[in-house]
């Protein structure tokens, strides 16, 4: 019998590379015990003819017929460096048709004195009760090893999955004590759990880990060698960006505003190279010049290098602005993007009037909104009363009042940023589009010794008043900063990255690799933990990219925690449930959904994807579970779900809304929700980031100055400056040059796709392909996704769908196989990408 092993990241040689042991599926008929494994050594044999960076190893075994089917392969790495094992194919001599494939895609530790054997199971999936007797104990021992014992510091070659709180976002051992951050997780700041690293505690803050250069993730969660190369070359830009911007900090340029909109336009590649460089470019040139001089003082090609650098610093023109240069300026585009923009998950139906806050009136000011009946009716042209508008489902709102108001005073103590609680009101027109009619900005009473009274003002679109028109533009900039912060910290990070990590940890700890549910979920979890670890290093950490360039500043993650506490519910992560909760859909008696706004691209197309996932999941679950008893009797499955609730989301473990896995229907709903969040939901909030927000006036991430009309001792001076140069006022509210280019760089990285990204309806896992029934169910998923693409194309061309079709309007393509939002044309990704 021959075993062929495909590996990556090893040197070709004739020496022994791996030691293998074949494990029988059967017990010894005489002793009733497991059979002794048959050993063999794998040597370098050749290079894969298709994938030149993959090497083939071969081992020969003498296997008697009485040994029975091969139920597992044990592997020991005999060389002194890690390698990535892709798969193992075991075949009888001269009979390739009888071969058995063992799924790999896993890193193997170097031997280095560690003789722990890595276990690989065949493609056939087994519920715990159906496990071949010869590998029952191996299945259990492998899970036990992956769980670890909860002690010790993890090293980069470990495969152990465990839980911890987010106590590693600060830098408590730095000289600057202001870089400490509270622990997220627990009663004060509830939060999901992340992967335990076991790093030593800080001397300055025993509740926090000591922060180092490396953040552990289990080895099986790390990028494959080819993907890691792509990360370093293309995505590693995000890691290097803070170092570059530190240089600008030393030049005291962090808070410099853009001097004009022309200077903003000069960042993009449709400008004429001969134009004078903006102040920002001068800063870049000076920085690069210093780098070049330091590297090569005698160089005589500095000017040439600077010219190349100047050309290289041009950003790609974002799709929105390439279609319509003035789209960001228009109120109708501002409203349209609440339905088909970067954060289509916050818009909600107004169901009660007057609009009232739930916050304490003594601490935060009047509870009743300043969006009065008279103001609203004036804005809708007396077409109907407010009561009629509410009854007819005509009023919609972005409501960041209660979410942001508790943070306003703290944020305002930071340099270079400000914050309000906000409510933005929209009216649904007869054309099916939203019209923005009012913005309310609110500030609570100041902290002692500043005893300023609460302040609130409503702004409306103004056509005939210059001052009012510019105030409306400023108010929109503040709301967009609020929406950008909520999008990044909640809709994106919290819901699709942070809350997903416990599902992954629990799945690896409780579900064997041969469990069918593990194999169903695994493509949706691919690389998520590695990406989350990188985010804790560079994005959400103290003084990281989010804190530097988003309005909440150092309170960003506390805001994310507050959103988790107040709003996150697993049963509402399902797309239909989320739409119903926000009043954006109604469930009919037959179970179908009717959308409150007919042309709601995120919901229209998202529901197509949701139904395709649900049908695929239903076929899959019903194949493996014939009854509810099979589900309640599955110890691994129930161990996984119990651990998700009680450990991964420990701060919400006692909530009554957690689904129970007591039927096939409940299991289908749970799995579909998880798979939707990691695919469709994530695609909706991630892959259009640069196309829609790359031109930052369309979606500023921070508002740096308070409204000039806000009451205060300097109001008169602020109003005088505003009236003299309103454009300058808007540019000073927008992100600084430092912040804008930092965010543009990161968004470009975040919006990109992996070269080997796996796409729903295209990539079939080997285990699915090996089972004829599952293979057939997958073909149905593929057909559904193809049909969805045709439907989406038709919708994008339908002139009556004005939220996705029109002059200069970006089509909505985030759920298509061929996306116009920076996609590679391969389809909707299964899993979360950076």
Protein Blocks (a to p, Z undefined) as FASTA:
>chain_A
ZZddddehiacdfbdfbdcddddfbdcfklopacdddddddddfbdcfklmmbccddddd
dddfklopafbdcdddfbfbdcddfbdcdddehilklpccddehiacddfklpacdcddd
dfbdcdfklgcfklmmmmmmmmmmmnonoiajddfkbccdcddddfklbcfkbmblmlpc
cdeedjklgcdddddehiacdfklmkbccddfbdcddfklpccfklmmmmmmmmmmmmmm
mmmmmmmmmnopmmpccfbfklmmmmpckbcfklccdfklmmmmmmmmmmmmmmmmmbck
lmmmmmmmmmmmpccddfklmmomklmmpmklmmmmmmmmmblmlbccdfbdcdddfbdf
klnopfbdcbdfklmmmmnoomacfklmmmnopaccddfklmmmmmmmmmmmpghiacdd
ddddddddfkopacdfbdcddddddddfblcdcddddddddfkbmklmmmmmmmmmmmmm
mmmmmmmmmmmmmmmmmmmmmmmmmmmmmmcfklmklmmmmmmmgoklmmmmmmmmmmmm
ghilklmmgmklmmlmmmmmmmmmmmgcfklmpmklmmmmnopaccdfkopacdfblblf
klmmmmmmmmmmmmmmmmmmmmmmmbfklmmmmmklmmmmmmmmmmmmmmlmmpcklccd
fbfklmmmmmmmmmmmmmmmmmmmmmmmmmmmmpmmlmccbdfbdcfklgcfklmmmmmm
mmmmmmlmmmmmmccfklmmmmmmmmmmmmpccfklccehkaccfklmmpmklmmmmmmm
mmmmmmmmmmmmmmmmmmklmmlgcehiacdfklgmbdcehpahnaccfbacZZ
